[in-house]
Amino acid sequence: MNQNASSVAKAEPHTSTSKADSPQSPAPHVSKRAVLPWIAAFLKPYRTKVITAIIFLFIGSLAWLSLGQGVRLMVDEGFLNENGSRLNEIILLVIGITALSSSAIFCRFYLMTWLGERVSADIRLKVYDHLLKLSPGFYAKLRTGEIISRFTADSTLLQSVVGSSLSMMLRASVTVIGGIVMMAITSIKMTGLVLLAVPMVLGPIFFFGRKVRDLSRKSQDKVGDLGAYVDETLHEIHTVQAYSHEDQDRALFNNRVEAVMDAAKGRIKYRSILISLVMFLSILAIALVTWVGAHDVMSGAISAGELSAFMFYAVMVAGSVATISEVIGEIQRAAGATERLIELIETPIDIPVVASPLELVTPVRGDLKLKQVHFSYSNMGNNENQPGSADANSLEQVNSPERIGESSSPELENSPELESSLERINESSSPEQVNSTESIKSSERVPSNSEDEVIRGLNIHIKPGERVALVGASGAGKSTLFELLQRFYVLNSGSIELDGVDIAKLTPQTLRQQYALVPQESVIFASSVLDNVRYGRTDATEEEVRQACIAAKADEFISEFTDGYQTYLGERGVRLSGGQKQRIAIARAILADRPILLLDEATSALDAVSEHKVKLALDSLMAGKTTLIIAHRLATVINVDRILVLNKGQVVASGTHSELMQSSELYQEFASLQLLTDDS
C-alpha cells in the first residue's frame, strides 16, 4: 500500500534524536522503601495459598533436618554396632522421610510458582489500569519504550522472585535456624564456634546486597532505555531505511547495548564476590568445627554418630547460607525493579475529578463555551511526584498534529512568493501578525519560552450543530484547544462549558464520550478491520460496522480484501494507504455517533482521488453535529459556518471566508500561501 507522505516527515525527528545520547529515565527515584510490604499487599488476596505454601515449606525443611538424626542412627546403631536389621530399618526410615520431603517440595514449588505468576499478572493489571488514567502530558515526558520496559521486564523479574527466589530464601532461612537448633542439641561447644563465624558471613551479605540493589536499579534503567530506542527505531523503520541510517543506528544501538553490559558488569562482580566470599567463610567454619569435633570424638566427649549428624547439619546450614547470599542478590535486583514499578503506579493522576461529578442532560446538544481560557504547558511539571522533567512547552510540539508548513505543498516552502509575502507582512502588519506569519517557516518542534501561554484569554461560543474552522500558524494553539476541550490538560484559569456545564465538574469519561476525533494522521490498531471500526462503539453489531464503513466510503476497498472485515491490518495499519486509514478512522467516528466532532484536517496529505472520497465521508460524518476543524486548505473552510483565525493563543479574526478575505490581512496571507492548494 502507499505510504502516507506525511508519515515520513513526521518520523524524521527520529534521525536527529537518535544521534544524541539517549536520555535517562526522567522519572525521579522513589525513596528507599521496603518493597516486600508492597508485594505483600498483592499476596493478601491469596493468603490461603500463601499459608499453605509456608506449611509445606516447613514440612519439607523439617523433614530434611530430621535426616541428620538418621545419619546419627546409621553410624552409631548400624555401622558401629554391625546390626544389619537395625540398619535396614533406619534406611527405610530415611527413604520415608525423603519421600515426605519431596512431596512437600512439590506442593510448595507449585503454589509459590502459581503465586508468582498471579502476583505478576495482578501488578500488570493494576499498573496498566493506572497508565490508562494518566494524561497525554505524562507520556510526552517519558519514552514509551521505557514504560514498556517497566511494564514487562520489571514485572517479569518480580514474578521470578516471588515464584522462586523468595521461596528459596524462606526455605534456606528455616533450614539455617533449624540446623543451628539441632547442632546446639548435638554439641553446644561446636555450635558456639559456628555462631562465631555468623557475623563474618552476614557482613558481606548486607554490604554487597545494598550494592547489588543500587546497581540493579541502574541496570534496569539502561535496559529500559535500550527498549525505548528499539521501539523508536522499529516504529520509524521507513525513515531509517529511507535515509540509509542503518549503520548509524547500528552503532548507536551498540553503544546502548554496551551501556547495559557495563551496568550489568558491576552487579555481576559484586554478586560473584558475595557468593564466593560466603562460600569460603562457610567452608572455613565447617573445617574448623570438624577439626574440633574430631578431637572430641577421640577423647570420648561425643560419639562418631553425633559428629556425623553435626557435620550434616553444618553442611546444610552452610549450603543454606550460600543460597541466601545468592538469592538475596536476586531479591535486591527485584527491589530495584519494583521501585520502578512503584514509581509508575504511584504517579498521581494529573486530571483531577471532583468528589461529586455532574451528569449531562441527554441528548447532549453540543453547545461549547470557552470563557477567558488561559493555558500554559509550563504549569504541568509542578507536581514533584509526577515522573518527567521534559521542557513543558515542548509538549505542544510533541503532541500537536498541526503542521501548516509541512502539510502544504512542497513548492510553497521557501519559495520566492513566500519570502516576498513575509516581507510585505513585516512592513505593513502588526507585530502579532509578523510573528504569526514568521512562525509558518519555523519548525513546530522548536519550543518557545516555557513561560509563554499557549492559550491567552480565549472566549469562544460554538452553537449546537455549528461548523467552525480553526486557522492559524503552527503553534497558534489549534491542537492545544482540541486537547483542552477533551480535558487532557488542566486550565490555568477560565472555564470551558458543554451544554452549560463546566467540564471540570464532569468525569473525564463522561466528557470524552461526547467527542469523536478524526486526527490528521489516523490511528490504526494491530487488529482486524472490524475491531478497528468497532473501537468507536464496542457493542456495535457487524452490520452496524458495515453501514458505518459504507457511509465512510471504506466498504469499497474492505470488500476487496480476502478476509473482508476480518482482515488483519498490521501494526499502525501498515497494509493500508493514507486514504484508506482516514476512511477507517472516519467510519469509527460515524459508528461512535457522538454529538461533537473534532477534525484535524484529514485530507492534507492525500492524493486527489483519496481526498475526494474522504471529503464525501466527512460530509456524512458532520451532518447535524457540532464540528470543529483544524483547517489547512481552502476547500475545507470555504463552506463552514464560521472561521476563527488564531494567533498566539488568541482569536484575532472571525467570520466566513468571504468576510475574512475582506477584513483580515493575516487570513489573506494564509489563504494565498497555505490554503490555496487545490482548484477551489
C-alpha positions, 0 to 999 in steps of 0.5 A: 500500500502507499505510504502516507507522505506525511508519515515520513516527515513526521518520523524524521525527528527520529534521525536527529534524536537518535544521534544524541545520547539517549536520555535517562529515565526522567522519572525521579527515584522513589525513596528507599522503601521496603518493597516486600510490604508492597508485594505483600499487599498483592499476596493478601488476596491469596493468603490461603495459598500463601499459608499453605505454601509456608506449611509445606515449606516447613514440612519439607525443611523439617523433614530434611533436618530430621535426616541428620538424626538418621545419619546419627542412627546409621553410624552409631546403631548400624555401622558401629554396632554391625546390626544389619536389621537395625540398619535396614530399618533406619534406611527405610526410615530415611527413604520415608522421610525423603519421600515426605520431603519431596512431596512437600517440595512439590506442593510448595514449588507449585503454589509459590510458582502459581503465586508468582505468576498471579502476583505478576499478572495482578501488578500488570493489571493494576499498573496498566489500569493506572497508565490508562488514567494518566494524561497525554502530558505524562507520556510526552515526558517519558519514552514509551519504550521505557514504560514498556520496559517497566511494564514487562521486564520489571514485572517479569523479574518480580514474578521470578522472585516471588515464584522462586527466589523468595521461596528459596530464601524462606526455605534456606532461612528455616533450614539455617535456624533449624540446623543451628537448633539441632547442632546446639542439641548435638554439641553446644561447644561446636555450635558456639564456634559456628555462631562465631563465624555468623557475623563474618558471613552476614557482613558481606551479605548486607554490604554487597546486597545494598550494592547489588540493589543500587546497581540493579536499579541502574541496570534496569534503567539502561535496559529500559532505555535500550527498549525505548530506542528499539521501539523508536527505531522499529516504529520509524523503520521507513525513515531509517531505511529511507535515509540509509541510517542503518549503520548509524543506528547500528552503532548507536544501538551498540553503544546502548547495548554496551551501556547495559553490559557495563551496568550489568558488569558491576552487579555481576562482580559484586554478586560473584564476590558475595557468593564466593566470599560466603562460600569460603567463610562457610567452608572455613567454619565447617573445617574448623568445627570438624577439626574440633569435633574430631578431637572430641570424638577421640577423647570420648566427649561425643560419639562418631554418630553425633559428629556425623549428624553435626557435620550434616547439619553444618553442611546444610546450614552452610549450603543454606547460607550460600543460597541466601547470599545468592538469592538475596542478590536476586531479591535486591535486583527485584527491589530495584525493579519494583521501585520502578514499578512503584514509581509508575503506579504511584504517579498521581493522576494529573486530571483531577475529578471532583468528589461529586461529578455532574451528569449531562442532560441527554441528548447532549446538544453540543453547545461549547463555551470557552470563557477567558481560557488561559493555558500554559504547558509550563504549569504541568511539571509542578507536581514533584511526584509526577515522573518527567522533567521534559521542557513543558512547552515542548509538549505542544510540539510533541503532541500537536498534529498541526503542521501548516508548513509541512502539510502544504505543498512542497513548492510553497516552502521557501519559495520566492512568493513566500519570502516576498509575502513575509516581507510585505507582512513585516512592513505593513502588519502588526507585530502579532501578525509578523510573528504569526506569519514568521512562525509558518517557516519555523519548525513546530518542534522548536519550543518557545519560552516555557513561560509563554501561554499557549492559550491567552484569554480565549472566549469562544461560543460554538452553537449546537450543530455549528461548523467552525474552522480553526486557522492559524500558524503552527503553534497558534494553539489549534491542537492545544484547544482540541486537547483542552476541550477533551480535558487532557490538560488542566486550565490555568484559569477560565472555564470551558462549558458543554451544554452549560456545564463546566467540564471540570465538574464532569468525569473525564469519561463522561466528557470524552464520550461526547467527542469523536476525533478524526486526527490528521494522521489516523490511528490504526490498531494491530487488529482486524478491520472490524475491531478497528471500526468497532473501537468507536462503539464496542457493542456495535453489531457487524452490520452496524460496522458495515453501514458505518464503513459504507457511509465512510466510503471504506466498504469499497476497498474492505470488500476487496480484501480476502478476509473482508472485515476480518482482515488483519491490518498490521501494526499502525495499519501498515497494509493500508494507504493514507486514504484508506486509514482516514476512511477507517478512522472516519467510519469509527467516528460515524459508528461512535455517533457522538454529538461533537466532532473534532477534525484535524484536517484529514485530507492534507496529505492525500492524493486527489482521488483519496481526498475526494472520497474522504471529503464525501465521508466527512460530509456524512460524518458532520451532518447535524453535529457540532464540528470543529476543524483544524483547517489547512486548505481552502476547500475545507473552510470555504463552506463552514459556518464560521472561521476563527483565525488564531494567533498566539493563543488568541482569536484575532479574526472571525467570520466566513471566508468571504468576510475574512478575505475582506477584513483580515490581512493575516487570513489573506496571507494564509489563504494565498500561501497555505490554503490555496492548494487545490482548484477551489 
